[in-house]
Amino acid sequence: MMNIFGIRWQPSVCWCSDVNKIREGIGDKIANFLQWTSACLSGIIMGLVYGWKLALVIIAISPLLVVCAAFMTYVSTIFIVHF
């Protein structure tokens, strides 16, 4: 046990609880991220193999789709906050 500023605590208990908090915070997020990333990449690869012309068109306009989605998210948050 350590005595810091008159408070007695055990470092091993504190570290263990911190590790548990990190584990609870992360949860399945890393596994979900890897699953969705691999699904997206395999979908792009399959699209390029089987329908490469359409896949190239979709890849070309995907930045525009991302910008439109970001704009719609911004506008919807403004409406939610003000109304």
ZIGIWO-V325060 format. One record per residue. RES is the residue in one letter. OMEGA is omega in radians with two decimals (NA if undefined). NEAR is the number of other C-alpha atoms within 8 Angstrom. D_FIRST is the distance of its C-alpha to the first C-alpha in whole Angstrom. Layout:
BEGIN
((RES/OMEGA/NEAR/D_FIRST) (RES/OMEGA/NEAR/D_FIRST))
END
This chain:
BEGIN
((M/3.11/6/0) (M/3.12/8/4) (N/-3.14/8/7) (I/-3.13/7/10) (F/3.10/4/13) (G/3.13/5/12) (I/3.13/7/10) (R/3.13/8/6) (W/3.14/9/6) (Q/-3.12/8/5) (P/-3.10/8/7) (S/3.11/6/9) (V/-3.13/7/10) (C/3.14/9/11) (W/-3.14/8/13) (C/3.13/8/15) (S/3.09/8/16) (D/3.11/8/17) (V/3.11/8/19) (N/3.09/8/20) (K/3.11/8/22) (I/3.13/8/23) (R/3.11/8/25) (E/3.14/7/26) (G/-3.13/6/28) (I/3.11/8/29) (G/-3.13/7/30) (D/-3.06/6/34) (K/3.13/7/35) (I/3.12/8/35) (A/3.10/7/37) (N/3.11/8/39) (F/3.12/8/40) (L/3.13/8/41) (Q/-3.11/8/43) (W/3.10/8/45) (T/3.13/8/45) (S/3.09/8/47) (A/3.13/8/49) (C/3.14/8/50) (L/3.11/8/51) (S/3.07/8/53) (G/3.10/8/55) (I/3.14/9/56) (I/3.12/8/57) (M/3.09/9/59) (G/3.12/11/60) (L/-3.14/11/61) (V/-3.01/7/63) (Y/-3.13/6/65) (G/-2.94/9/66) (W/-3.12/9/65) (K/3.12/7/67) (L/3.13/8/66) (A/3.10/11/62) (L/3.10/9/63) (V/-3.14/8/64) (I/3.10/8/61) (I/-3.13/8/59) (A/-3.12/7/61) (I/-3.13/8/61) (S/3.05/8/57) (P/3.09/8/56) (L/3.10/7/59) (L/3.12/8/57) (V/3.12/8/54) (V/3.11/8/55) (C/3.12/8/57) (A/3.10/8/54) (A/3.12/8/52) (F/3.12/8/54) (M/3.08/8/55) (T/3.11/8/51) (Y/-3.12/8/51) (V/-3.13/8/54) (S/3.08/8/53) (T/3.08/8/49) (I/3.13/8/52) (F/3.13/8/54) (I/-3.11/7/51) (V/-3.04/6/49) (H/-3.08/5/53) (F/NA/4/54))
END
